[in-house]
Amino acid sequence: MEQLAEAIVLHQSPLLSFDSVEHIKEERKAKQIKLLIKRENTRRSFRKLSHLLKGNANKGLSKIDVPDHHASCCGNPADPQQWSGPWHTITNPREITTVVAAMNTKQNNQAEITPFGSGPVAQAVGRRGDTTIADEILRGHTNNLPPCQFPETSRVIDTLACPTLKQTFRLQL
């Protein structure tokens, strides 16, 4: 702590590095040590008070609101965006885990119904895009690809096969 105090004093007053003013530097260093101790005690007190006041506020989910399935008057409770009825608060950690896992599964599987998520195009390109057909697309050859059902899918594939895109991103094939 003495070294830190001395560094602060010398930073504030560089001329105190001379031996002729050593006594002034020592006085200021002692004051700086007292200030550092006071600041550390204040920081500890603030941390304790903050912990007491906030409790478990930053420790993860403590509750979650979900549509009340017992009320069927206000839309589909399985779709929270469309639900306009009453909500139910869950505080049990196991129930929270179950609800969050179900929500994550639903969100992570949203792409399943798209052409790149399932079907002949998805099988041809592969989950990781590491098949020979995927490599051919990146080389600009789209003739071995199964026919696309949607024009949007064809545009995505044509964009991936575009030579300008390869030059822009300098893809190494």
C-alpha positions in Angstrom: 0.0 0.0 0.0 3.0 2.3 0.7 4.2 1.9 -2.9 0.7 2.7 -4.2 0.5 5.8 -2.0 4.0 6.9 -3.1 3.1 6.4 -6.8 0.0 8.6 -6.3 1.9 11.3 -4.5 4.6 11.4 -7.2 2.0 11.4 -9.9 0.3 14.4 -8.3 3.6 16.2 -7.6 6.5 14.9 -9.7 8.9 17.4 -8.1 8.7 15.5 -4.8 11.0 12.9 -6.2 14.1 14.9 -5.2 15.8 14.1 -1.9 15.7 17.7 -0.7 11.9 17.4 -0.2 11.8 13.9 1.1 10.0 15.0 4.4 7.2 16.6 2.4 6.8 13.4 0.3 6.6 11.3 3.4 3.9 13.5 5.0 1.8 13.4 1.8 2.4 9.6 1.5 1.1 9.1 5.1 -2.0 11.2 4.2 -2.5 9.2 1.0 -2.3 5.9 2.9 -5.0 7.1 5.3 -7.2 8.2 2.3 -6.7 4.8 0.6 -7.7 3.0 3.8 -10.8 5.2 4.2 -11.8 4.6 0.6 -11.4 0.9 1.0 -13.6 0.9 4.1 -16.2 3.0 2.4 -16.2 0.6 -0.6 -16.6 -2.4 1.7 -19.5 -0.7 3.6 -21.2 0.2 0.3 -20.9 -3.4 -0.9 -22.4 -4.8 2.3 -25.2 -2.3 2.2 -25.8 -3.0 -1.5 -26.0 -6.7 -0.8 -28.4 -6.2 2.1 -30.7 -3.9 0.1 -30.7 -5.9 -3.2 -30.7 -9.4 -1.7 -30.7 -12.0 -4.5 -31.6 -9.5 -7.2 -28.7 -10.5 -9.5 -28.6 -14.2 -8.8 -30.7 -15.3 -11.7 -34.4 -15.7 -12.3 -36.4 -15.6 -9.1 -39.8 -15.5 -10.8 -41.4 -15.8 -14.2 -44.8 -14.7 -15.5 -46.7 -17.1 -17.8 -50.3 -17.0 -19.2 -52.8 -18.5 -16.8 -53.9 -21.7 -18.5 -57.1 -21.9 -16.4 -58.5 -18.8 -18.2 -59.4 -19.7 -21.8 -61.2 -16.5 -22.7 -58.5 -14.4 -24.1 -56.6 -16.3 -26.8 -54.2 -19.2 -26.9 -52.2 -19.4 -23.6 -49.5 -21.3 -25.6 -48.7 -18.1 -27.5 -47.8 -15.4 -25.0 -47.6 -12.7 -27.6 -51.3 -13.1 -28.5 -52.4 -13.7 -24.9 -54.5 -10.9 -23.4 -55.8 -12.7 -20.3 -54.5 -13.0 -16.8 -50.9 -14.1 -16.0 -49.6 -16.4 -13.4 -46.3 -15.9 -11.5 -44.1 -18.9 -11.0 -41.5 -18.7 -8.2 -40.6 -22.4 -7.8 -37.1 -22.9 -9.3 -37.9 -26.3 -10.8 -41.0 -24.9 -12.5 -39.1 -21.9 -13.8 -36.5 -24.3 -15.3 -39.2 -26.4 -17.0 -41.0 -23.3 -18.5 -37.7 -21.7 -19.7 -36.5 -25.0 -21.2 -39.8 -25.4 -23.1 -39.6 -21.8 -24.3 -36.0 -22.3 -25.5 -36.9 -25.5 -27.3 -39.7 -23.7 -29.1 -37.5 -20.8 -30.1 -34.5 -23.0 -31.1 -36.8 -25.1 -33.4 -38.3 -22.2 -35.3 -36.2 -22.7 -38.3 -37.3 -26.4 -38.6 -40.1 -25.5 -41.0 -37.9 -23.4 -43.3 -36.3 -24.9 -46.5 -32.9 -24.8 -44.8 -34.2 -26.4 -41.6 -35.9 -29.5 -43.1 -36.6 -31.0 -46.5 -34.5 -31.8 -49.6 -32.6 -28.5 -49.6 -31.7 -28.9 -46.0 -30.5 -32.4 -46.5 -28.5 -31.4 -49.6 -26.7 -28.5 -47.8 -26.4 -30.3 -44.4 -26.8 -29.0 -40.9 -23.3 -27.5 -40.9 -23.1 -26.6 -44.6 -20.2 -29.0 -45.0 -21.5 -31.2 -47.8 -20.2 -31.4 -51.4 -23.3 -29.6 -52.6 -22.7 -26.8 -50.1 -19.2 -26.5 -51.5 -20.5 -26.4 -55.0 -22.9 -23.6 -54.2 -20.0 -21.5 -52.8 -18.1 -22.2 -56.0 -21.0 -20.9 -58.0 -22.6 -24.2 -59.2 -26.2 -24.6 -58.3 -27.3 -27.2 -60.8 -27.0 -30.2 -58.5 -29.3 -28.7 -55.9 -32.9 -30.0 -55.5 -35.6 -27.7 -56.9 -36.5 -24.9 -54.5 -40.2 -24.5 -53.6 -39.9 -20.8 -52.7 -38.4 -18.0 -54.8 -36.8 -16.6 -51.6 -34.8 -19.8 -51.1 -33.5 -19.6 -54.7 -32.5 -16.0 -54.1 -30.5 -16.9 -51.0 -28.8 -19.7 -52.8 -28.0 -17.5 -55.8 -26.6 -14.9 -53.4 -24.3 -17.5 -51.8 -23.2 -18.6 -55.3 -22.5 -15.1 -56.5 -18.8 -14.6 -57.4 -18.9 -11.0 -56.1 -19.8 -12.3 -52.7 -16.8 -14.6 -52.7 -14.5 -11.8 -53.7 -15.9 -9.5 -51.1 -15.4 -11.9 -48.2 -12.4 -13.6 -49.8 -13.7 -17.1 -49.2 -11.0 -19.8 -49.4 -12.4 -22.9 -51.1 
